[in-house]
Amino acid sequence: MNIQWYPGHMTKTVRMMSENISLVDVVVELIDARIPYSSKNPDIDNLAKNKKRIIVMNKTDLADPAKTEVWKKWFEAKGFTVILADAVKGTGVNKVADTARTLMKDKIEREKARGRLFVPVRAMIVGIPNVGKSTFINKTVGKTTAKTGDKPGVTKGKQWIRIKKDFELLDTPGILWPKFEDEEVGLKLAMIGSINDNILDTETLCTEYINLMMVVNPNFIKNRYNVEFDTIDEPHDVLEKIAVSRGFIKKGGEPDCERTAKIVLDEFRGGKIGKITLEMPEDIHEMEAKMVREEKEKKAKDAARKAEYKKKNNR
Ligand code: G4P
């Protein structure tokens, strides 16, 4: 599998992101609660190095609540302030302003001590595509007064949404790229529907999803689709069983795996199968170790290729 994310736009994106980040006090990163690691941008730590940070675990309505709590503690232990949200319902949306001001408390007090009466706090929303940034901002705007106009010192065209008298949000979110080196991350993003389905064929993707679910949450599959299997069974066989159980049979009597795959993925994405979280903090070490291993292998291969090239040319 080779997923091409945003070739060509990266440099521009990074430049714009740095420019916008320089205008705010707090960076609010949205991640998807179903895949908190895979939906988190790896470079934002660097881009937002000197800023206060909030992580919003969005789409909590679709994720396993107990696992969301584990992730929340995990991020908190790393020094992040975490808000749990469901941007469609609006849960958690109104916590951003107060949380941001709490994070900026020291600066606000310092400025007030210097005689400033009004110390506004500014924030921006960032996140990979489809985590719910626009929904989150719209929900916020819905509850607030009108947008503020351009201000001196602010890049032309930037609009600020005044949420409270002393808190403003940049109206356009920063779009970040996912960890595109890792195939497992790509697969999980495709499973939740965050990247274009056309890139991967649905049957392969669904087989990978079943493979993961057979370990993470086998009973959800068993109960929803009325099928039996062991963890060691082939995931594609399970897909066939689901097709049979649902009565999706092609004319010649073969199970219609493609149709089944589409429905199984749609049901997962829509939360019909249950509240599911696809990864846990303990999986990360394995994934990161794999990434490091792959990076080392790549470097070794490059070095070997270079050495080979040198040898040939010296001859
Ligand atoms: P983005 O700006 O980060 O790219 O994401 P956007 O707000 O466009 O949201 C992407 C999809 O996720 C939308 O669904 C949106 O309704 C949904 N969404 C956002 N927040 C939540 C949440 O907390 N819970 C759930 N269940 N869904 C959420 P869509 O199917 O692409 O569009 P639509 O059907 O809403 O029109």
Residues whose N, C-alpha, C, O or C-beta is under 5 A from the ligand:
A	BS01	G4P	N58 K59 T60 D61 A85 D86 A87 V88 I128 P129 N130 V131 G132 K133 S134 T135 F136
